[in-house]
């Protein structure tokens, strides 16, 4: 079998630049769904069956039929264009797996914090983590069943996030909605990089 011919003009195509994005948030907010909705490969997940040991510890809310949980990370990727490819790393949502976050976040350009507006308390640790780490992040309220429990201004006030942090709604099941949220993360990260270069 012969090798493929180079593109017209004799030059090989330049591979896209890899960019690491972290998908974070509380337990059962839709992180695994977010990665799976947009990944161009079958996403790598570390889902495990929830057991009786998690009762009272892992509670995704009364409306959830969730029977599995991420115990390490989710991984997927998506090519934005010929120059950019995103590698998505979803964090585990439970506090007892928080020790893994430093390794998952290392080298990331930005983060998407997924929020269930009916359980805002669950996302405080993620918001605090990225503020302390000074990593650009976007807060995305997952519209379960097409609606959110509180409007965005109420969510911003409750989470005490500044106006510089983008806050939006999205549908973790919808590829285009996830894409748009990730593009806001990229824009935020690029804006930070430009400001740091000027200073």
C-alpha positions in Angstrom: 0.0 0.0 0.0 1.5 3.3 -1.1 1.7 6.5 1.0 -0.8 9.3 0.4 0.3 12.1 -1.9 0.9 15.5 -0.2 -1.7 18.3 -0.8 -1.4 20.5 -3.9 1.7 22.6 -3.8 3.8 19.9 -2.2 3.1 21.0 1.4 1.6 18.7 4.0 -1.4 20.0 5.9 -0.6 21.4 9.3 -2.4 19.6 12.1 -4.8 21.6 14.2 -3.6 23.1 17.5 -4.7 21.1 20.5 -6.6 23.0 23.2 -7.6 21.4 26.5 -11.0 22.5 28.0 -12.3 21.2 31.3 -16.0 20.4 31.8 -16.8 20.8 35.5 -19.6 21.0 37.9 -21.5 19.2 40.6 -22.9 15.7 40.7 -25.5 14.9 38.0 -25.5 18.3 36.3 -24.8 16.9 32.8 -21.0 16.9 32.3 -20.9 13.4 30.8 -23.8 14.3 28.5 -22.1 17.6 27.5 -18.9 15.7 26.4 -20.9 13.0 24.6 -23.1 15.4 22.7 -20.3 17.0 20.8 -17.3 14.6 20.8 -16.4 13.4 17.3 -15.1 10.2 18.8 -16.9 7.8 21.1 -16.2 9.5 24.4 -14.1 7.8 27.0 -16.1 7.6 30.2 -15.5 6.2 33.6 -19.1 5.7 34.6 -19.8 3.2 37.3 -23.0 1.9 38.7 -24.2 3.8 41.8 -24.4 1.6 44.8 -26.2 1.8 48.2 -23.0 3.3 49.6 -23.8 6.5 47.7 -27.2 7.0 49.3 -27.3 10.3 51.0 -23.9 11.2 49.5 -24.5 11.3 45.8 -27.9 12.9 45.2 -28.7 14.2 41.7 -32.1 15.5 42.8 -35.6 14.0 42.8 -36.2 14.4 39.1 -33.1 12.4 38.0 -33.2 8.8 37.0 -29.4 8.7 37.2 -28.0 5.2 38.0 -24.3 5.8 37.1 -21.6 8.2 38.2 -18.2 9.4 36.8 -15.5 8.1 39.0 -12.4 9.4 37.2 -13.1 11.6 34.1 -14.8 11.8 30.8 -12.8 12.5 27.6 -13.8 13.5 24.1 -12.6 15.8 21.3 -14.0 18.0 18.6 -12.3 19.8 15.7 -13.4 23.4 15.5 -11.7 24.1 12.2 -8.5 23.3 10.4 -6.4 25.1 13.0 -8.1 24.2 16.3 -9.0 20.9 18.0 -10.6 20.8 21.5 -9.8 18.1 23.9 -12.5 17.9 26.5 -11.9 16.6 30.0 -14.9 16.1 32.3 -14.3 16.1 36.0 -16.0 13.8 38.5 -18.7 15.7 40.4 -18.4 14.3 43.8 -16.3 16.1 46.4 -14.6 12.9 47.4 -12.9 12.8 43.9 -11.7 16.4 44.2 -8.1 15.3 44.6 -8.1 14.5 40.9 -8.9 18.0 39.7 -5.4 19.4 39.8 -4.2 16.8 37.4 -7.2 17.1 35.1 -7.0 20.9 35.0 -3.2 21.1 34.4 -2.6 22.6 30.9 -6.2 23.6 30.3 -7.0 26.9 28.5 -10.3 27.3 30.1 -13.3 25.6 31.7 -17.0 25.2 31.3 -18.9 25.0 34.7 -22.2 23.2 34.1 -24.9 24.1 36.6 -28.3 22.7 37.5 -30.2 25.8 38.5 -32.4 23.8 41.0 -29.2 22.7 42.8 -26.9 25.8 42.8 -25.1 24.7 45.9 -23.5 21.8 44.0 -21.5 24.1 41.7 -19.9 26.4 44.3 -16.8 24.2 44.6 -16.2 24.4 40.9 -16.6 28.1 40.7 -14.3 28.6 43.7 -11.7 26.3 42.3 -11.4 28.1 39.0 -11.4 31.5 40.6 -8.5 30.4 42.9 -6.7 28.8 40.0 -7.2 32.0 37.9 -8.4 29.9 35.0 -10.9 31.5 32.6 -14.3 29.9 32.9 -17.8 30.2 31.8 -20.9 29.2 33.8 -23.5 27.3 31.7 -26.9 26.6 33.2 -28.2 23.3 31.8 -31.8 23.6 30.7 -33.2 20.4 32.0 -36.5 19.7 30.1 -36.0 22.9 28.3 -36.3 25.2 31.3 -34.3 26.5 34.2 -35.4 27.0 37.8 -34.1 30.6 38.1 -33.3 33.3 35.7 -29.7 34.2 34.9 -29.5 37.3 37.1 -30.7 35.3 40.1 -28.1 32.6 39.3 -25.3 35.3 39.0 -26.3 36.8 42.4 -26.6 33.4 44.1 -23.1 32.3 42.9 -21.6 35.7 43.5 -19.8 35.7 40.1 -18.7 39.0 38.6 -19.8 40.5 35.4 -16.6 39.4 33.7 -17.7 35.8 34.0 -19.9 34.8 31.1 -23.2 33.2 32.2 -25.5 31.5 29.7 -28.1 28.7 29.3 -27.5 25.7 27.1 -28.8 22.2 26.5 -26.2 19.6 27.3 -27.9 17.1 25.0 -27.7 19.4 21.9 -24.5 19.4 19.9 -24.9 23.0 18.6 -25.8 24.3 22.0 -22.7 22.7 23.5 -20.6 24.0 20.6 -21.8 27.6 21.3 -21.0 27.3 25.0 -17.5 26.0 24.2 -16.9 28.9 21.8 -17.7 31.3 24.6 -15.0 29.5 26.7 -12.5 29.9 23.9 -13.4 33.6 23.5 -13.0 34.2 27.2 -9.6 32.4 27.3 -8.4 34.3 24.2 -9.4 37.6 25.8 -7.4 36.7 28.9 -4.4 35.7 26.8 -4.5 39.0 24.9 -4.7 41.1 28.1 -1.8 39.2 29.7 0.3 39.7 26.6 -0.3 43.5 26.7 0.5 43.8 30.4 
